[in-house]
Amino acid sequence: MATLSFSLLPASLLRMHDALVCLAKYSDAVAIEAEYNLLRLSALNSSKTAYSAFIFEADSFFEKYDFGLGRDSGPSQSRSSRAEKFSCQVYIRALLSVFKGRTTGRNQDTAVERCEFEVHEDPDETECRLVIKMICGLGVVRSYKLTYESTTIQHAVFDRSQATNEWSIEPKFLKEITDHFSPSAEQLDIHAEGTKAIFTSFTTKITDGKEVLRQPVHTSVAMDKKDFEHFLADDGLHVAISVKDFKAVIAHAETARVIITARYTRPCRPLQLAYDFEGIRAEFTLMTTGEAGPEDAPTSSRPVPQLSARQAPAPVQVSQANSTTNARQMPPPRSRPIRPLTGTSSRATDPSTQATTQPTPSIKFDSLFVPADDDRQWDVVEEDEAEAEDMLGWDATADTDNPDTLGPLLRDSEPSLRDGDPMDLSHQDDMGIPPTQRISQLHGLGLFD
Amino acid sequence: MRFRTQVVNTATFTKLVGSLSSLGKVCWMRLEQSTIRFTIIPDQGTQVWAELPVDSIFEDREYIFESNTGVINLEVPLSALHRALRSAASAKWVQLRLTKKGKVALLALTVRSTSWAKGANPLGVGSGWDDGTNNTNEPATAPFPAAEEEEQAGTALFPGDAATSSTTDGRRERETVITQEIPVKVLHESAVEGLHEPRCRDPDVNIILPDLFQLKSISERFTKLATDSSPATKSATTITTSTTTQSSKQAGSISTSGGTGSSPISPKLELSANMHGSLRLAIATDALRISSVWTDLTNPALDPSQLSQSQMDQLPSERMRAVPGDDEAGWAKVRIDGKDWARVLSVGRLNPKVVACFIHETALVLYVYLPRSWGEQDSCLTYYINSYMN
């Protein structure tokens, strides 16, 4: 099986500790993946809206790095690409506690001089452990054995070449921005306007009445684009991410004092914050929410229409867009004529599932997250209504054999349902007691005698 | 209904809101053409009625105020406003205005703050990337104008920077515009017309309080000692040591949490004063009785122009003045909640003069005059503190 061992000098150890502290803000568990030329620590948050990864280059970051696969799955065999690496998952607090005392060592003589990290994995052994040895001064060796879980690791894939918006900035400027935000701020909207880049914190929680005063303060900070190393983003394009995730990135980038680069395309597509330093590549892929900008086609930025863009011919998409904007005023488009056009779409993306509250398979978002993901988490609550109207557009191709999957709005005017009405009546006839039957006729039933 | 103004005295405004926010979550802010009033009426504890002339915190000429009734009444969340004002700490221009987003009324605080940044000007022609690399190599420094200015002027002369031929001499002024939108509620006149400033009889003793910071720390210490000593297991001797050594005081404070948790009644401070310049702060529990006395304080005279001589003689304070200084009968006493008192004294950050008016066994009224407005009757914060029964 796989063998992995590496050692770190104090400076690198500090960097790895910083990375773990940062990852701990995303998830309880850190995924460790070793390949021949790199070690990757990554974390995906529970709602799968944020993925962060630190990639440590084998050559430049480590003092020594050895990775090999056992005789069963040597590199020459290359049975599958999956076997080319070792991957496991560790409880992040457990790993952090290993690093504890690194800085608070009271005695400078016994400060950590080297850290050795080994994986003991062997099917013949009863104990598979991560063994971490802290070689300290005066011959003190602290060793830790951690249990781990072998899993397959999910990655967020982000295609940088697709990103049309990009800016870079020193983290201290971003820190300044977030310092102004209310501690209870949840979301951060980013957009450019003229010579300014505007960062606005907001919250999607709806409050009314007395609760109004408890609503978090909305803060907007407008910064000159000159403060950026470079700034190339469409004016008026709004993307929103979680403030907490954003702050976690800044906090780490500040320790490294390295320029952050953000790349994104449009709302509801991932945004990546990335920076490289000292043989470490840090990447944070965050899902964005938001509405289409004025210059965008109305269908282009919403997640659901986006799916249609890949499956349905363009004319259909347009007609759907028209119907979505006027969903309440217009009767829904007839389903039969449209259906054949998207008839090739697989069952997994059956529109009827999207008409209901079931999650949209978000694997289509740049193949970022697993299908089980709950699409509603991306939504800005304030837009729920609008979103629901958008969803109606999909009902046009709904499964008419199963009208129950349609929303109540559609049901009222759905032609096929009118056919169902007499059926309901006949169903009642079967009961033998029409609703207008008088009680006097019920003699003999033993109930009203 | 329109309200827009420029905040000129940001520091005072921030401190005022800060000290108010320790006493209540929300305040009633009453805006008028020439005055602003902040009122806090908590369910329990101290009431504050603060009235300030507009020009004490806002720019007179930039004050735009329109209302059919001549008044705008707002309910403002104090901690949110306080936090928002912190963004204005180093600002050169601060605007406050009443606005609306959807159905929610907002107080929008717009702050222009400037700072100096290194000459990274990548949007300029050519030199952008060079500047960028320079920037990364240099240690990150906080871009605060005053402290960094000289130092950065020095680095600007450094050959490396000059070689990039930056058009901005290696540094430039950067401006950030921060807008804080604080949700508020506009109160209808009918909602507030029932609210009146408390009325009470003429005070028995008027006295100018000593340094509030000193008073606050002694009060807090007394409160803590009394809280620590309230569990029956503690003996009086332990308390004696805790007053003298720092370490045992720490130990005592740890056990405090248990003590306060079990007994919801926090200890009551006895505050008393006479018309001979003495103020006494005392606390008594089963285990201890401690007091501090200040002497040679000032008993301010009332304005003779407002009262006739006969009226003056009728005042209880004049009768109290007649009582000799060593007579206990000349002391007016109130019992107040230790924690509430500490929150009241947080107004000390404004560095005010405070006249305390004692109404024996009834109430304590504090008139807090801001430094600039000392002597002006129209710029005063009034605190009404009820006395607890013995």
Chai-1 contact restraints between the chains, C-beta under 6 A:
chainA,res_idxA,chainB,res_idxB,connection_type,confidence,min_distance_angstrom,max_distance_angstrom,comment,restraint_id
A,K172,B,A140,contact,1.0,0.0,6.0,A-B,restraint_1
A,H180,B,S87,contact,1.0,0.0,6.0,A-B,restraint_2
A,H180,B,I178,contact,1.0,0.0,6.0,A-B,restraint_3
A,V212,B,V104,contact,1.0,0.0,6.0,A-B,restraint_4
A,V212,B,P183,contact,1.0,0.0,6.0,A-B,restraint_5
A,L213,B,V26,contact,1.0,0.0,6.0,A-B,restraint_6
A,L213,B,P77,contact,1.0,0.0,6.0,A-B,restraint_7
A,Q215,B,P183,contact,1.0,0.0,6.0,A-B,restraint_8
A,V217,B,A80,contact,1.0,0.0,6.0,A-B,restraint_9
A,V217,B,A84,contact,1.0,0.0,6.0,A-B,restraint_10
A,V217,B,Q180,contact,1.0,0.0,6.0,A-B,restraint_11
A,V217,B,I182,contact,1.0,0.0,6.0,A-B,restraint_12
A,H218,B,E181,contact,1.0,0.0,6.0,A-B,restraint_13
A,T219,B,Q180,contact,1.0,0.0,6.0,A-B,restraint_14
A,S220,B,T179,contact,1.0,0.0,6.0,A-B,restraint_15
A,V221,B,I178,contact,1.0,0.0,6.0,A-B,restraint_16
A,A222,B,V177,contact,1.0,0.0,6.0,A-B,restraint_17
A,M223,B,T176,contact,1.0,0.0,6.0,A-B,restraint_18
A,D224,B,R174,contact,1.0,0.0,6.0,A-B,restraint_19
A,K226,B,N121,contact,1.0,0.0,6.0,A-B,restraint_20
A,K226,B,L123,contact,1.0,0.0,6.0,A-B,restraint_21
A,D227,B,R174,contact,1.0,0.0,6.0,A-B,restraint_22
A,E229,B,P122,contact,1.0,0.0,6.0,A-B,restraint_23
A,E229,B,G132,contact,1.0,0.0,6.0,A-B,restraint_24
A,H230,B,P122,contact,1.0,0.0,6.0,A-B,restraint_25
A,R257,B,A140,contact,1.0,0.0,6.0,A-B,restraint_26
A,I259,B,T136,contact,1.0,0.0,6.0,A-B,restraint_27
